[in-house]
Amino acid sequence: MCKDMSTITLSPNTKERINVMLPRRIIRSIGRLSKNRKRSQFIATAVDFYIDSMQNKKLKSLLQEGAQKRSERDQIITEEMGLIDTVYEK
């Protein structure tokens, strides 16, 4: 009896074979930099690093946008807090 493949849950660390075309110069560099011919591990690490970098860039951009959108409101709040501090200091 065949199981329904849509119900199988795979671990995030499950490996899958893919076919990728890369320029020869990149393949040579990977060969030089990867040790013991562990090219797959080297490529996976490089891709993870790139994905993290792109996600960090996106997050930084979103944070900057949010800060710029709220800057006027934050300035007003800061000024109001300054006025409150002077009232309570008396």
N, C-alpha and C positions, 0 to 999 in steps of 0.2 A: 504494500500500500504506500502511495507517495504522499508525503506531507505537503501541505500548502506552503509554498516558499514565502508568501507574504507574511506569515506568522513567525518566521525565524528571526530572532534578534541576534545580531552579531556584536561582538565586543568592539569598542572603538579602536582597539589595537589589532584587529583582524587585518591581515594583509591581503591585498588583491593585486594580481598581475595586470599591468597595463603596457601598452606599446606607445612610446613617445619618440618623436623625431627631434634630435638636437643637432646643432652645428658641430662639426668635427672638432673645432677648437675647444668647445665646452666639454665634450666627451674626453678630450685629452687632459684638460685641466682637472676634471673629476678624477680621472685615472691617477694623475700625479698626487692629488691631495687626499684621496681616500686610501685608507690603509687596508692591507690584506684583502683587496678586491671587494670591499664592502660598499660598492657603489650605491646600492639601493638605500642603505642606511644613511649614507652621506647625502643623497638627493632628498630623502625624507626630512632630514634635519634642516637642510637648506630651505626647503619649501615651507616647513613649519616656521622657521625664522622669518621668512618673507611674509607669510600670512600674519604673524604676530605684528610685524612692522607695519603692514598696511592697516591692520585693525587699530593699532596705536595712533597712526596718523589720522584715521577717521575720527577716533575718540577725541584727539586733541583739537581737531577742526570743529567738532560739535561743541566742545567745551568753550572754545574761543567765540563761536557764534553766540552761544547762550550768554556768555559774559558781556559781549557787546550789546546784545538785545536788552539785557537787564542793567546796563551801566547807569542809565539815567535814574532808574528807580533806586538803585543801590546808593547813588550819590545823595538823593533826597533823604533816604533812610539814615545815611551817615550824618548828614547835616542835622536831622531831627534828633538823633541820638546825642549829638554834640550839644544841642540846646537843652536836652533833658539833663545831661551831666552838669551843665552850668546852673540849672535850677536847684539841683540837689546838693550842690557844693555850698550853697549859701546858708 
